[in-house]
Every structure is written in structure tokens, then in C-alpha cells.
Amino acid sequence: MGKALVDALTDEGVEGATVLNIGGGVGVIQFELLAAGASHATVVEASSAYLDAAREESDRRGLDRAVSYESGDYIDLAERKELRASHTGG
């Protein structure tokens, strides 16, 4: 599923895009999209172990400034205007 999603998005073009990855896991999708030209990714993940692994991989790849991490449930986090507005344009 991940490869098909990345392929479909990159076929449409991700240059300069901002990615919202809900349930981002260890980061495979955001790293692929950043490599394809996306400018920033915000990852929402409930698992602290997955977040730790994704942060470590971001650091290893030199992408720590290109990825923001949010821990918790997206529905709960979406109540915060800054998370909602940064990905919906309002």
C-alpha cells in the first residue's frame, strides 16, 4: 500500500508540497515524499516507539528540520487550530 500511495502522489507531483502523514509509523512515506521534492512533512502517530524510530531516521537522513512530529490521536490533535489550519489552508 505504501509504495502505491507514494507512486500515485509522486506521479501527480509533490515538488514543494507539505505532507500530512496520519499514522506515519516509522516514516517510510514521508521520507519517500521528501526525497521526491516535498518541502515539509508533519507526522501524527499514536505510538511513541514509532515516533522515536522516525525521529532517529530523520536525524540520520539530515531531515530533522523538514519533519514535525505530533504524538497522539489525529482527531484529538485536530482540535488545535494550528494543526488543522496548516493543512487545510484556513
C-alpha positions in Angstrom: 0.0 0.0 0.0 2.8 2.5 0.9 4.6 2.1 -2.4 1.3 2.5 -4.4 0.4 5.6 -2.4 3.9 7.2 -2.9 3.8 6.3 -6.6 0.4 7.9 -7.1 1.4 11.1 -5.3 4.7 11.5 -7.0 3.0 10.9 -10.4 0.8 13.9 -9.6 3.9 15.9 -8.4 4.9 16.7 -4.9 7.5 19.4 -5.5 7.3 22.0 -2.7 4.2 20.2 -1.2 3.6 19.9 2.5 2.7 16.4 3.6 0.4 15.4 6.5 1.0 11.8 7.3 -1.6 10.5 9.8 -0.4 7.2 11.3 3.0 7.8 9.9 4.7 4.9 11.6 8.4 4.8 11.2 8.4 7.3 8.4 8.7 5.4 5.1 6.1 7.5 3.3 7.2 11.0 4.4 10.9 10.1 3.7 10.0 9.0 0.1 7.9 12.1 -0.5 10.6 14.4 0.9 13.1 12.7 -1.4 10.7 13.3 -4.3 10.6 17.0 -3.6 8.1 17.7 -0.8 9.2 20.6 1.3 8.0 19.6 4.8 6.1 16.7 6.5 4.0 16.7 9.6 3.6 13.2 11.1 0.8 12.3 13.5 1.5 9.0 15.3 0.0 7.4 18.4 2.9 5.0 19.0 5.8 6.6 20.9 8.1 3.8 19.7 7.3 4.6 16.1 7.8 8.3 16.7 11.2 7.6 18.3 12.2 5.4 15.3 11.0 8.0 12.8 12.8 10.9 14.6 16.0 8.8 14.7 15.7 8.2 10.9 15.0 11.9 10.3 18.2 12.8 12.1 20.2 10.1 10.3 18.9 11.4 6.9 19.5 15.1 7.8 15.8 15.8 7.6 15.1 16.8 11.2 14.2 20.3 10.1 11.9 19.1 7.4 9.7 16.9 9.6 7.5 17.8 12.5 6.1 15.2 14.8 2.8 15.1 16.8 2.2 12.4 19.3 -1.4 11.3 19.8 -4.7 10.7 18.0 -5.3 12.9 15.0 -8.9 13.6 15.8 -7.9 14.9 19.2 -5.0 16.9 17.8 -7.1 18.4 15.0 -8.9 20.4 17.7 -5.8 22.6 17.8 -6.2 25.2 15.2 -2.5 25.3 14.2 -2.5 21.7 13.1 -5.8 21.9 11.3 -5.0 25.3 9.6 -1.6 24.3 8.4 -3.0 21.6 6.2 -6.4 22.9 5.1 -5.5 26.5 4.2 -7.6 28.0 6.9 
